[in-house]
Amino acid sequence: MVKHPDAVRITESETDRYHRYVLDVHPADVGRVIGRQGHVASALRTVVEGMRSKRPNSKKVRLVINDHRH
């Protein structure tokens, strides 16, 4: 999916409310990870959200795609 797989990094952090995953990719691959009209990013978020337990008190899961613009 990406042209620079060695540059892909996933960092996890946790708060009282959610698990946060930050996806860092090479700047040239950001468009590939986001996809047209955000379809790939949406699919990735769906997969990550699927990791959430079905228990009622489970934390939400957030996926942040770092686009290196800030």
Secondary structure in CASP SS format (residue, H / E / C, confidence):
PFRMAT SS
TARGET T0000
AUTHOR 0000-0000-0000
METHOD secondary structure of the structure
MODEL  1
M C 1.00
V C 1.00
K C 1.00
H C 1.00
P H 1.00
D H 1.00
A H 1.00
V C 1.00
R E 1.00
I E 1.00
T E 1.00
E E 1.00
S E 1.00
E E 1.00
T C 1.00
D C 1.00
R C 1.00
Y E 1.00
H E 1.00
R E 1.00
Y E 1.00
V E 1.00
L E 1.00
D E 1.00
V C 1.00
H C 1.00
P H 1.00
A H 1.00
D H 1.00
V H 1.00
G H 1.00
R H 1.00
V H 1.00
I H 1.00
G C 1.00
R H 1.00
Q H 1.00
G H 1.00
H H 1.00
V H 1.00
A H 1.00
S H 1.00
A H 1.00
L H 1.00
R H 1.00
T H 1.00
V H 1.00
V H 1.00
E H 1.00
G H 1.00
M C 1.00
R C 1.00
S C 1.00
K C 1.00
R C 1.00
P C 1.00
N C 1.00
S C 1.00
K C 1.00
K E 1.00
V E 1.00
R E 1.00
L E 1.00
V E 1.00
I E 1.00
N E 1.00
D C 1.00
H C 1.00
R C 1.00
H C 1.00
END
